[in-house]
Amino acid sequence: MSKILIRGAKVLGGEPQDVLIDGETITRVGTGLFADGAEVVEAGGKVLLPGLVDLHTHLREPGREDSETVLTGTRAAASGGYTSVFAMANTFPVADTAGVVEQVWRLGQESGYCDVQPIGAVTVGLEGQKLAELGAMHESAAGVTVFSDDGKCVHDAVIMRRALEYVKAFGGVVAQHAQEPRLTEGAQMNEGVVSAELGLGGWPAVAEESIIARDVLLAEHVGSRVHICHLSTAGSVEIVRWAKSRGIHVTAEVTPHHLLLTDELVRSYDPVYKVNPPLRTERDVTALREALADGTIDIVATDHAPHPHEDKDCEWAAAAMGMVGLETALSVVQETMVDTGLLDWAGVADRMSFTPARIGRAAGHGRPVSAGEPANLTLVDTAYRGPVDPAGFASRSRNTPYEGRELPGRVTHTWLRGKATLVDGKLT
């Protein structure tokens, strides 16, 4: 592979430096670097980050290739600066066996745009009744380390305890979709003033918080790791903060859309704002931003949830829940966390690369931008600001809540082990 010299990049937002890539590896970081025959990328003060890692992506394949495929989803990931994504198990068939997770893993290898680490289902068919083949999925070629019934909650406390006990044996983690099913029957949006005025079924914060409280106590009892998916309420933040103060092995994620959008948008009845968990209040948004800044919430995860046009272009009650997010995540984080002064770019690297890679044990990802490390990198033009145009998305679906909205930052280059997957904002 050829040599690449990235000249004048602000590594993690610091002073401009040159970064030399030779093959799959970063070989030198410094100033005034020169390499004979190297391809030169003039970074011009752009921010260079380690390749982003998403612990929560829906690639839909197998079974819903009308929404997304591993190829189109990883192309979207590369466009957004990601070099590794974890693919959720709610496919058709469900990723609850070694065979299915290996299929997804191999499709990721074939795509070449991004490493794909399958997430295994906790229970057979996501039905919450019987543990799936957790050990077999871990021992498979896919090497599964994260297990989740995302889209559904592991609501049975005994099943959840058994899952935590099982994954402890090989250092795995259970990622919980915290939604008490009985408390959310018929729920359409956040329970509060807006839901009362609109007459839509309310989704109470306690439906999330009660499951998180139960699961951190179970994790403490078992001595295992639990990860909280798409945390969305101020109360959930306080429970996780309390659990961490006790030394419980809990980590948590927040989505970009829960950092920016509120339930006031549902007044439009536009199903693009229908998501699980629902958009919450301004108070919740503020609490989530503060918790991400102080480390109570460990990471940003996209919950990239593509849907075909017909599943969103309908009345609110019939619409599918979810938003695409891989191609806009970094821009939303810049808007809500960096431009507000809550995080610097080193903090963004921690929340969107280092820590998600550590939680999911993504080998070779979330590594420092230094000599001897894998060349998984993303270059960001942080001075850019422009409207979101979903027509230009690499994702097969267009269900973004940001259409026409001006957001800052634009990923210009992404490198996966030294190979450019995005150059000047265009996929290779």
C-alpha positions as CSV (number, residue, x, y, z in Angstrom):
1,M,0.0,0.0,0.0
2,S,1.2,3.6,-0.7
3,K,2.3,6.1,1.9
4,I,-0.1,8.9,2.9
5,L,1.1,12.2,4.5
6,I,-1.7,14.1,6.2
7,R,-0.2,17.6,6.6
8,G,-1.2,20.2,9.1
9,A,-4.0,18.4,10.9
10,K,-5.2,19.3,14.4
11,V,-4.8,15.9,16.1
12,L,-7.7,15.6,18.6
13,G,-8.1,19.4,18.2
14,G,-4.6,20.3,19.3
15,E,-1.8,22.1,17.5
16,P,-1.3,21.3,13.7
17,Q,0.8,18.2,13.1
18,D,1.7,16.0,10.2
19,V,0.8,12.3,10.3
20,L,2.5,9.7,8.1
21,I,0.7,6.5,7.2
22,D,2.7,3.6,5.6
23,G,0.5,0.7,4.7
24,E,-1.9,-0.1,7.5
25,T,0.0,1.8,10.2
26,I,0.7,5.3,11.4
27,T,4.5,5.5,11.3
28,R,5.3,9.1,12.3
29,V,3.5,12.0,14.0
30,G,5.3,15.4,14.1
31,T,5.9,18.6,12.3
32,G,7.7,19.2,9.0
33,L,7.4,15.5,8.0
34,F,8.4,14.4,4.5
35,A,8.1,11.1,2.7
36,D,9.3,10.5,-0.8
37,G,6.5,9.4,-3.0
38,A,3.8,9.8,-0.4
39,E,0.3,11.0,-1.3
40,V,-0.2,14.3,0.4
41,V,-3.5,15.3,2.0
42,E,-3.5,19.0,2.9
43,A,-5.5,19.1,6.1
44,G,-5.4,22.8,6.5
45,G,-6.2,22.9,10.2
46,K,-9.0,20.3,10.0
47,V,-9.4,18.1,13.1
48,L,-8.0,14.6,12.9
49,L,-9.7,12.0,15.1
50,P,-9.3,8.2,15.5
51,G,-11.9,6.4,13.4
52,L,-15.3,6.6,15.1
53,V,-16.8,3.5,16.6
54,D,-20.6,3.0,16.9
55,L,-21.8,0.6,19.5
56,H,-25.4,0.7,18.2
57,T,-26.2,0.4,14.5
58,H,-29.0,-1.3,12.7
59,L,-27.8,-2.6,9.3
60,R,-31.1,-4.6,8.7
61,E,-29.4,-7.4,6.7
62,P,-30.5,-10.2,6.6
63,G,-34.2,-9.7,6.0
64,R,-34.9,-6.0,5.5
65,E,-32.6,-5.1,2.7
66,D,-35.3,-2.7,1.5
67,S,-34.2,-0.5,4.5
68,E,-30.5,-1.1,4.5
69,T,-27.8,-3.6,3.7
70,V,-24.4,-4.2,5.3
71,L,-22.8,-2.6,2.2
72,T,-25.0,0.6,2.2
73,G,-24.9,0.9,6.0
74,T,-21.1,0.7,6.1
75,R,-20.8,3.2,3.3
76,A,-23.0,5.5,5.4
77,A,-20.7,4.8,8.3
78,A,-17.6,5.7,6.3
79,S,-19.3,8.9,5.2
80,G,-19.8,9.8,8.9
81,G,-16.3,9.1,9.9
82,Y,-16.8,5.6,11.3
83,T,-14.3,2.7,10.9
84,S,-16.2,0.2,13.1
85,V,-19.8,-0.4,13.8
86,F,-21.7,-2.9,16.0
87,A,-24.7,-4.4,14.2
88,M,-27.8,-5.0,16.3
89,A,-29.4,-8.4,16.3
90,N,-33.0,-7.6,15.3
91,T,-32.7,-8.9,11.8
92,F,-34.8,-11.6,10.0
93,P,-33.7,-14.2,11.0
94,V,-32.7,-12.8,14.3
95,A,-28.9,-12.9,15.0
96,D,-29.3,-15.5,17.8
97,T,-27.0,-18.2,16.4
98,A,-23.4,-18.5,15.4
99,G,-24.5,-18.9,11.7
100,V,-26.3,-15.6,11.5
101,V,-23.7,-13.5,13.3
102,E,-21.0,-15.1,11.1
103,Q,-23.0,-14.1,8.0
104,V,-23.2,-10.5,9.1
105,W,-19.5,-10.4,10.0
106,R,-18.5,-11.8,6.6
107,L,-20.7,-9.3,4.8
108,G,-18.9,-6.6,6.7
109,Q,-15.5,-8.0,5.6
110,E,-16.7,-8.1,2.0
111,S,-17.9,-4.4,2.0
112,G,-14.5,-3.0,2.9
113,Y,-15.8,0.3,4.1
114,C,-16.0,-0.4,7.8
115,D,-15.4,-3.2,10.2
116,V,-18.7,-4.8,11.3
117,Q,-19.0,-6.5,14.7
118,P,-22.3,-8.3,15.1
119,I,-24.2,-8.0,18.3
120,G,-25.8,-11.3,19.4
121,A,-29.4,-11.6,20.7
122,V,-29.8,-12.3,24.4
123,T,-32.8,-14.5,23.9
124,V,-34.0,-16.8,21.1
125,G,-36.0,-14.8,18.6
126,L,-35.9,-11.7,20.8
127,E,-38.8,-13.3,22.6
128,G,-37.5,-13.0,26.1
129,Q,-38.2,-16.6,27.0
130,K,-35.0,-18.5,26.5
131,L,-31.3,-17.6,26.4
132,A,-29.8,-17.6,22.9
133,E,-26.6,-19.4,22.0
134,L,-24.4,-16.8,23.7
135,G,-21.3,-19.0,24.1
136,A,-21.5,-20.3,20.5
137,M,-21.8,-16.8,19.1
138,H,-18.8,-15.7,21.2
139,E,-16.7,-18.7,20.0
140,S,-17.8,-18.2,16.4
141,A,-15.6,-16.5,13.7
142,A,-17.5,-13.3,14.6
143,G,-16.2,-13.4,18.2
144,V,-19.4,-11.7,19.6
145,T,-18.8,-9.8,22.8
146,V,-21.9,-7.7,23.1
147,F,-25.4,-9.1,23.4
148,S,-28.7,-7.2,23.2
149,D,-32.4,-7.7,22.4
150,D,-32.5,-4.1,21.3
151,G,-35.9,-3.1,20.0
152,K,-37.2,-5.2,22.9
153,C,-36.4,-5.2,26.6
154,V,-35.1,-8.2,28.4
155,H,-38.0,-7.7,30.8
156,D,-37.8,-11.0,32.8
157,A,-35.4,-10.4,35.7
158,V,-34.4,-14.1,35.9
159,I,-33.5,-14.2,32.2
160,M,-31.5,-11.0,32.6
161,R,-29.7,-12.4,35.6
162,R,-28.8,-15.6,33.7
163,A,-27.5,-13.6,30.7
164,L,-25.3,-11.4,33.0
165,E,-23.9,-14.6,34.6
166,Y,-23.3,-16.3,31.3
167,V,-21.4,-13.4,29.6
168,K,-19.3,-12.8,32.7
169,A,-17.4,-16.1,31.9
170,F,-15.8,-14.5,28.8
171,G,-15.9,-10.8,29.6
172,G,-18.9,-10.0,27.5
173,V,-21.5,-7.3,28.1
174,V,-25.3,-7.3,28.0
175,A,-26.7,-4.1,26.3
176,Q,-30.2,-3.4,27.6
177,H,-33.0,-1.7,25.8
178,A,-34.6,-0.3,29.0
179,Q,-38.4,-0.3,28.4
180,E,-40.8,-1.9,30.8
181,P,-43.3,-3.3,28.4
182,R,-46.4,-3.0,30.6
183,L,-45.8,0.7,31.2
184,T,-45.5,1.5,27.5
185,E,-48.4,-0.4,26.0
186,G,-49.9,1.9,23.4
187,A,-47.2,4.5,24.0
188,Q,-46.6,6.9,21.1
189,M,-44.4,9.7,22.6
190,N,-42.9,11.0,25.8
191,E,-45.5,11.2,28.6
192,G,-45.9,14.8,29.6
193,V,-47.5,18.1,28.8
194,V,-47.2,17.7,25.0
195,S,-48.6,14.2,25.0
196,A,-51.6,15.3,27.1
197,E,-52.3,18.2,24.7
198,L,-52.0,16.1,21.6
199,G,-53.9,13.1,23.0
200,L,-51.2,10.7,22.2
201,G,-50.4,7.7,24.4
202,G,-47.7,8.7,26.9
203,W,-44.3,6.9,27.4
204,P,-43.3,7.6,31.0
205,A,-39.8,8.1,32.0
206,V,-40.2,5.6,34.8
207,A,-40.6,2.8,32.2
208,E,-36.9,3.4,31.3
209,E,-35.7,4.2,34.8
210,S,-37.2,1.2,36.5
211,I,-35.5,-1.3,34.2
212,I,-32.1,0.6,34.6
213,A,-32.5,0.5,38.4
214,R,-33.2,-3.2,38.4
215,D,-30.4,-4.1,36.0
216,V,-27.6,-2.2,37.7
217,L,-28.6,-4.0,40.9
218,L,-28.5,-7.3,39.1
219,A,-25.1,-6.4,37.6
220,E,-23.8,-5.6,41.1
221,H,-25.2,-8.9,42.5
222,V,-23.7,-11.0,39.7
223,G,-20.5,-9.0,39.3
224,S,-21.0,-8.6,35.6
225,R,-21.1,-5.8,33.0
226,V,-24.3,-4.1,31.8
227,H,-24.6,-1.4,29.2
228,I,-27.6,0.9,28.9
229,C,-28.7,1.6,25.4
230,H,-30.0,5.0,24.3
231,L,-30.4,6.5,27.8
232,S,-32.9,9.4,27.5
233,T,-34.1,10.8,30.8
234,A,-32.7,12.9,33.6
235,G,-33.8,10.3,36.1
236,S,-31.9,7.6,34.2
237,V,-28.8,9.8,34.5
238,E,-29.1,9.9,38.2
239,I,-29.5,6.1,38.5
240,V,-26.4,5.5,36.4
241,R,-24.5,8.1,38.4
242,W,-25.5,6.4,41.7
243,A,-24.6,3.0,40.3
244,K,-21.1,4.2,39.3
245,S,-20.6,5.7,42.7
246,R,-21.1,2.2,44.1
247,G,-18.6,0.7,41.8
248,I,-21.1,-1.2,39.7
249,H,-19.9,-2.1,36.2
250,V,-22.4,-0.1,34.2
251,T,-21.8,1.9,31.0
252,A,-24.4,4.0,29.2
253,E,-24.9,5.6,25.8
254,V,-26.8,8.6,24.5
255,T,-27.9,9.1,20.9
256,P,-27.2,12.4,19.0
257,H,-31.0,13.0,18.5
258,H,-31.6,12.8,22.3
259,L,-28.9,15.5,22.7
260,L,-30.6,17.9,20.4
261,L,-34.3,17.3,19.8
262,T,-37.3,17.5,22.2
263,D,-40.8,16.3,22.3
264,E,-42.1,19.7,21.2
265,L,-41.3,18.6,17.7
266,V,-44.0,16.0,17.9
267,R,-46.6,18.8,17.6
268,S,-45.9,18.6,13.9
269,Y,-47.2,15.0,13.8
270,D,-44.3,14.3,11.4
271,P,-43.4,10.6,11.9
272,V,-39.7,11.5,11.3
273,Y,-39.7,12.4,15.0
274,K,-41.1,9.1,16.1
275,V,-38.3,7.1,17.8
276,N,-37.7,4.6,20.6
277,P,-37.1,5.8,23.3
278,P,-39.1,8.9,22.4
279,L,-37.8,12.4,22.3
280,R,-38.0,13.8,25.8
281,T,-38.1,17.3,27.3
282,E,-35.7,20.2,27.3
283,R,-34.8,19.4,30.9
284,D,-33.9,15.9,29.9
285,V,-31.8,17.1,27.0
286,T,-29.8,19.4,29.3
287,A,-29.3,16.6,31.8
288,L,-28.0,14.3,29.0
289,R,-25.5,16.8,27.7
290,E,-24.2,17.5,31.2
291,A,-23.9,13.7,31.9
292,L,-22.0,13.1,28.7
293,A,-19.7,15.9,29.5
294,D,-18.9,14.7,33.1
295,G,-18.6,11.0,32.0
296,T,-21.7,9.7,33.7
297,I,-22.8,8.8,30.2
298,D,-19.8,7.0,28.6
299,I,-20.4,7.2,24.9
300,V,-22.5,8.6,21.9
301,A,-24.1,5.8,19.9
302,T,-26.2,6.5,16.8
303,D,-29.0,4.0,17.0
304,H,-29.0,4.3,13.2
305,A,-32.4,2.9,12.4
306,P,-33.2,3.1,8.6
307,H,-36.7,2.6,7.3
308,P,-38.1,2.7,3.8
309,H,-40.2,5.7,2.7
310,E,-43.5,3.9,3.1
311,D,-42.9,3.1,6.8
312,K,-42.5,6.7,7.7
313,D,-44.7,8.5,5.1
314,C,-48.0,7.7,6.9
315,E,-50.0,8.7,9.9
316,W,-48.2,9.0,13.2
317,A,-49.7,5.9,14.9
318,A,-48.8,3.6,12.0
319,A,-45.3,4.8,11.5
320,A,-42.2,2.9,12.4
321,M,-39.9,4.1,15.1
322,G,-36.4,5.2,14.3
323,M,-34.0,7.7,12.6
324,V,-30.9,7.3,10.5
325,G,-27.9,8.8,12.2
326,L,-24.5,7.6,11.0
327,E,-23.9,10.4,8.5
328,T,-25.0,13.2,10.9
329,A,-23.8,12.0,14.3
330,L,-20.6,13.9,14.5
331,S,-22.2,17.2,13.3
332,V,-24.8,16.9,16.0
333,V,-22.2,16.2,18.7
334,Q,-20.2,19.3,17.5
335,E,-23.4,21.4,17.7
336,T,-24.5,20.2,21.1
337,M,-21.2,19.5,22.9
338,V,-18.2,21.2,21.2
339,D,-19.7,24.4,20.1
340,T,-21.4,24.8,23.5
341,G,-18.1,24.3,25.3
342,L,-19.1,21.1,27.1
343,L,-16.5,18.9,25.3
344,D,-13.3,19.5,23.4
345,W,-12.3,17.4,20.5
346,A,-10.3,15.1,22.7
347,G,-13.5,14.5,24.7
348,V,-15.3,13.7,21.4
349,A,-12.6,11.2,20.5
350,D,-13.1,9.6,23.9
351,R,-16.9,9.4,23.7
352,M,-17.1,8.4,20.1
353,S,-14.0,6.2,19.6
354,F,-11.8,5.2,22.5
355,T,-14.6,4.3,25.0
356,P,-17.0,2.5,22.6
357,A,-14.1,0.5,21.3
358,R,-13.2,-0.5,24.9
359,I,-16.7,-1.4,25.8
360,G,-17.2,-3.6,22.7
361,R,-13.6,-4.8,22.6
362,A,-13.1,-3.7,19.0
363,A,-9.5,-4.7,18.4
364,G,-7.5,-2.1,16.5
365,H,-10.1,0.6,16.9
366,G,-10.3,3.5,19.4
367,R,-6.5,3.7,19.4
368,P,-4.3,6.8,19.9
369,V,-3.2,8.8,16.8
370,S,0.4,8.0,17.3
371,A,3.3,6.0,15.7
372,G,2.8,2.3,15.6
373,E,-1.0,2.4,15.8
374,P,-3.5,1.2,13.2
375,A,-4.3,3.9,10.6
376,N,-8.0,4.1,11.4
377,L,-8.7,7.8,11.1
378,T,-11.2,10.5,10.2
379,L,-10.6,14.1,9.2
380,V,-13.2,16.7,10.0
381,D,-13.7,20.2,8.5
382,T,-15.1,21.7,11.7
383,A,-15.4,25.2,10.1
384,Y,-18.0,23.9,7.6
385,R,-21.7,24.7,8.2
386,G,-24.5,23.7,5.9
387,P,-27.9,22.2,5.5
388,V,-28.5,18.5,5.7
389,D,-29.6,17.0,2.4
390,P,-30.7,13.4,2.7
391,A,-30.6,13.0,-1.1
392,G,-26.9,12.8,-0.8
393,F,-26.9,10.1,1.9
394,A,-25.1,6.8,1.3
395,S,-27.7,5.0,3.5
396,R,-30.5,3.3,1.6
397,S,-33.0,5.1,3.8
398,R,-33.7,8.8,4.2
399,N,-35.6,9.1,7.6
400,T,-33.5,11.8,9.1
401,P,-35.0,14.5,11.4
402,Y,-32.4,17.0,10.2
403,E,-33.5,17.5,6.6
404,G,-32.8,21.2,5.7
405,R,-31.4,21.9,9.1
406,E,-28.0,23.6,9.2
407,L,-25.4,21.7,11.1
408,P,-21.7,22.3,11.7
409,G,-18.8,20.1,10.6
410,R,-18.2,17.8,7.7
411,V,-16.2,14.6,7.5
412,T,-13.9,14.9,4.5
413,H,-11.7,11.8,4.8
414,T,-11.9,8.4,6.4
415,W,-9.2,5.8,6.5
416,L,-9.7,2.1,7.4
417,R,-6.3,0.6,8.1
418,G,-4.6,3.1,5.8
419,K,-7.1,2.6,3.0
420,A,-9.1,5.6,2.1
421,T,-12.8,4.9,2.2
422,L,-13.8,8.6,1.9
423,V,-11.9,11.3,0.1
424,D,-12.9,14.9,-0.1
425,G,-16.4,13.9,1.2
426,K,-16.9,11.3,-1.5
427,L,-16.8,7.5,-1.0
428,T,-14.0,5.7,-2.8
